[in-house]
Amino acid sequence: GQNIDQPTEMTATEGAIVQINCTYQTSGFNGLFWYQQHAGEAPTFLSYNVLDGLEEKGRFSSFLSRSKGYSYLLLKELQMKDSASYLCAVNNNAGNMLTFGGGTRLMVKP
Amino acid sequence: SAVISQKPSRDICQRGTSLTIQCQVDSQVTMMFWYRQQPGQSLTLIATANQGSEATYESGFVIDKFPISRPNLTFSTLTVSNMSPEDSSIYLCSVGTSGSGVQFFGPGTRLTVL
């Protein structure tokens, strides 16, 4: 079966750094994805990791450890507009389908 | 990334009726998927829409309830049949890319069943 876990909610302060963790247990692995979803909108793609290590994209970075079944999304210099849900998803290589975690709702406060 | 549109963007329907949701992509794509996102929840895959053959449904979803068409490489429809209030949800289509498998999502259809 597939199991992807993320914290349900997090709160952070504007300008700070926040790390959102994701652990997974899947029958196969062909990449881990992070999406951002603002309330009432569709998910938008943020990052993709298939090899171990850190991928950096501006204020957002994502890390993967395949041996530990673990990833995190790091958001730096938080802005109010970063308040959103962050979804971790795994491609288990079965027809390129994605299995999503429950999402982490991040609230950025002034 | 492809530009994806969905129609309708939202609808309010009566119990027992059916609604067909359309997903249009501005370029040919091999993989198209349909997801459901219930209020406050994450995304659940309903099915993979296969061009020229029957859709592949995930556990808990059946063709009689969620018939899907995929007549060509730019278009798909999802029908929610014999609706009940439990079907109130956001329905999203997505397109997959080869290689990385990144998926890009349409804007979604917000369905309310009374």
Chai-1 contact restraints between the chains, C-beta under 6 A:
chainA,res_idxA,chainB,res_idxB,connection_type,confidence,min_distance_angstrom,max_distance_angstrom,comment,restraint_id
A,G31,B,G101,contact,1.0,0.0,6.0,A-B,restraint_1
A,A42,B,F105,contact,1.0,0.0,6.0,A-B,restraint_2
A,A42,B,P107,contact,1.0,0.0,6.0,A-B,restraint_3
A,A42,B,G108,contact,1.0,0.0,6.0,A-B,restraint_4
A,P43,B,F105,contact,1.0,0.0,6.0,A-B,restraint_5
A,F45,B,V102,contact,1.0,0.0,6.0,A-B,restraint_6
A,Y48,B,S100,contact,1.0,0.0,6.0,A-B,restraint_7
A,Y48,B,V102,contact,1.0,0.0,6.0,A-B,restraint_8
A,N91,B,G101,contact,1.0,0.0,6.0,A-B,restraint_9
A,G95,B,T48,contact,1.0,0.0,6.0,A-B,restraint_10
A,N96,B,M31,contact,1.0,0.0,6.0,A-B,restraint_11
A,N96,B,G96,contact,1.0,0.0,6.0,A-B,restraint_12
A,N96,B,G101,contact,1.0,0.0,6.0,A-B,restraint_13
A,M97,B,L45,contact,1.0,0.0,6.0,A-B,restraint_14
A,L98,B,Q103,contact,1.0,0.0,6.0,A-B,restraint_15
A,F100,B,S42,contact,1.0,0.0,6.0,A-B,restraint_16
A,F100,B,L43,contact,1.0,0.0,6.0,A-B,restraint_17
A,G102,B,S42,contact,1.0,0.0,6.0,A-B,restraint_18
A,G103,B,S42,contact,1.0,0.0,6.0,A-B,restraint_19
